[in-house]
Amino acid sequence: MRTNHLVLAAFAACALTACAPKPHAVKAAYVPQAIYQNMSCNQIAAEAVNVSNRAHDAIGTERRHRHQDQAITAAGLVVFWPALFFTHGHNARSATELAQLKGEIEALEAVSAQKGCGIQFDRA
């Protein structure tokens, strides 16, 4: 009986660490500001809107992966443990894309501030 509890606890630990990360926990990747230095304030604003829209989509994807992983993990732990093999886990591609987009937003924000563009970046 005790062995069954240990096996279940081991599966739970493995399954929970395999969940996709929370979008706000993904750290921004370094993006050089030099990419945006030659842009006008209007171009920076347009690029910021573009990057922001792409980041919004990436956050939605990351959230969806996380919720799916949590549901599969719960079902796997309670009903059918082989379901644990179907979690997305750390989806490197979507998390990397989100980190890149966050880095682009930070670089755009820094260049905007340097040029005195007065663009407001909302972190919501």
C-alpha positions in Angstrom: 0.0 0.0 0.0 2.8 2.4 0.9 4.6 1.6 -2.4 1.5 2.6 -4.3 1.4 6.0 -2.6 5.1 6.5 -3.4 4.6 5.6 -7.0 1.6 8.0 -7.2 3.6 10.8 -5.6 6.5 10.2 -8.0 4.1 10.4 -11.0 2.5 13.6 -9.5 5.8 15.3 -9.1 6.9 14.4 -12.7 3.6 15.4 -14.2 3.4 18.8 -12.4 6.9 19.7 -13.4 6.1 18.9 -17.0 3.3 21.5 -17.2 3.7 24.4 -19.6 4.9 27.5 -17.8 2.7 30.4 -16.8 3.0 33.1 -19.5 4.0 35.8 -16.9 6.8 33.5 -15.7 8.5 33.4 -19.1 11.5 35.8 -19.0 12.2 38.2 -21.8 15.0 37.2 -24.2 17.7 39.7 -24.9 16.9 41.7 -28.1 19.4 44.4 -29.1 18.0 47.9 -29.2 20.1 48.6 -32.3 17.5 46.9 -34.4 15.1 49.7 -33.8 17.5 52.7 -33.6 16.9 53.8 -37.2 13.1 53.8 -36.8 11.0 57.0 -36.5 8.6 57.3 -33.5 5.7 56.4 -35.8 7.5 53.3 -37.0 8.3 52.3 -33.4 4.7 52.7 -32.5 3.5 50.6 -35.4 6.1 47.9 -34.6 5.1 48.0 -30.9 1.4 47.3 -31.9 2.5 44.5 -34.2 4.7 42.8 -31.5 2.1 43.4 -28.8 -0.5 41.6 -30.9 1.8 38.7 -31.6 2.7 38.5 -27.9 -1.0 38.5 -27.0 -1.5 35.5 -29.3 1.5 33.7 -27.8 0.3 34.3 -24.3 -3.1 32.7 -25.3 -1.3 29.7 -26.7 0.9 29.3 -23.6 -2.2 29.6 -21.3 -4.1 27.0 -23.4 -1.2 24.6 -23.2 -1.0 25.1 -19.4 -4.7 24.4 -18.9 -4.6 21.3 -21.1 -1.6 20.0 -19.2 -3.3 20.6 -15.9 -6.5 18.8 -17.1 -4.5 15.8 -18.4 -2.4 15.7 -15.3 -5.5 15.7 -13.1 -7.2 12.9 -15.2 -3.9 11.0 -15.2 -3.4 11.0 -11.5 -7.0 10.2 -10.7 -8.2 7.9 -13.5 -5.7 6.8 -16.1 -2.0 7.3 -15.5 -0.9 6.7 -19.1 -2.6 10.0 -19.9 0.4 11.7 -18.3 2.4 11.0 -21.4 0.2 13.4 -23.4 1.0 16.6 -21.6 2.5 19.3 -23.7 5.2 19.9 -21.1 7.5 22.8 -21.5 6.6 23.7 -25.1 10.0 25.1 -26.0 8.8 26.7 -29.2 5.9 28.7 -27.8 7.8 29.7 -24.7 10.8 30.7 -26.7 8.6 32.8 -29.0 7.0 34.5 -26.1 10.4 35.3 -24.5 11.5 36.7 -27.9 8.4 38.9 -28.1 8.8 40.1 -24.6 12.4 41.1 -25.4 11.3 42.9 -28.5 8.8 44.9 -26.5 11.5 45.8 -23.9 13.9 46.9 -26.7 11.1 49.0 -28.4 10.2 50.6 -25.1 13.9 51.5 -24.4 14.4 53.0 -27.9 11.1 54.9 -27.6 12.3 56.4 -24.3 15.7 57.3 -25.7 14.1 59.1 -28.7 11.5 60.8 -26.5 8.6 59.4 -28.5 6.2 59.5 -25.6 4.8 56.1 -26.4 3.0 54.5 -23.5 3.6 50.8 -23.1 0.9 49.0 -21.1 2.1 45.9 -19.1 -1.4 44.5 -18.5 
